[in-house]
Amino acid sequence: MCSTPFPSKYSEICSACIKKPPLFSKAVSFSLYEGVLATAINLYKFHGIKRLYKPLGKFLLEFDMTEIDAIVPVPLSINGLRNRGFNQSLLLSKIISDNKKIPIIMDGLTKQKETPAQIGLSAKERVLNLRDAFVTKRNFFGLKIMLVDDVMTTGTTVRECSKKLLKAGAANVRVLTLARANSI
């Protein structure tokens, strides 16, 4: 469900999803957050090498996009956007939208609360950090949403975003990320 990497091909669901199933219907990632991909994501996200969004975004084109009505990128706060200069998830979403002809809803989900970076926080601290950070600005009634982000670690961000999208009427939310951090 949450795309947690497992050491066995026979494992399909992690203990966290068994204890508390996520609100999103499925999460998939291109690869693990390691090696060359982790380096490329870090250069893209933290060192302002924006041109990497095109080759990175092309990795996401291989995934099933059938029955998706709209793409919603995970939003940054206003200060986060000012500091970085771009929303990495929005640029990845643009590649998908341009190639698959699926519309992006850029302003339907916003991050209203300034929060410290999630890096270095425990799973519990991440949940507290993002509580009430996101808000929907429109009705998503009946839409099947693909929520796009760059990296999924504990899943806190996509869980919070999914919760808000579903409360705003989305029929379901699937999550697509470039990389999944090995959090087990």
HELIX and SHEET records of a PDB file:
HELIX    1   1 SER A   15  LYS A   19  1                                   5    
HELIX    2   2 GLY A   35  PHE A   46  1                                  12    
HELIX    3   3 LYS A   50  LEU A   52  5                                   3    
HELIX    4   4 TYR A   53  PHE A   59  1                                   7    
HELIX    5   5 LEU A   60  GLU A   62  5                                   3    
HELIX    6   6 ILE A   78  ARG A   84  1                                   7    
HELIX    7   7 GLN A   88  LYS A  100  1                                  13    
HELIX    8   8 ALA A  123  LEU A  130  1                                   8    
HELIX    9   9 THR A  156  LYS A  167  1                                  12    
SHEET    1   A 4 LYS A  26  LEU A  32  0                                        
SHEET    2   A 4 ASN A 172  ARG A 180  1                                        
SHEET    3   A 4 LYS A 144  MET A 152  1                                        
SHEET    4   A 4 ALA A  70  PRO A  73  1                                        
SHEET    1   B 2 LEU A 109  LYS A 111  0                                        
SHEET    2   B 2 PHE A 134  THR A 136 -1                                        
END                                                                             
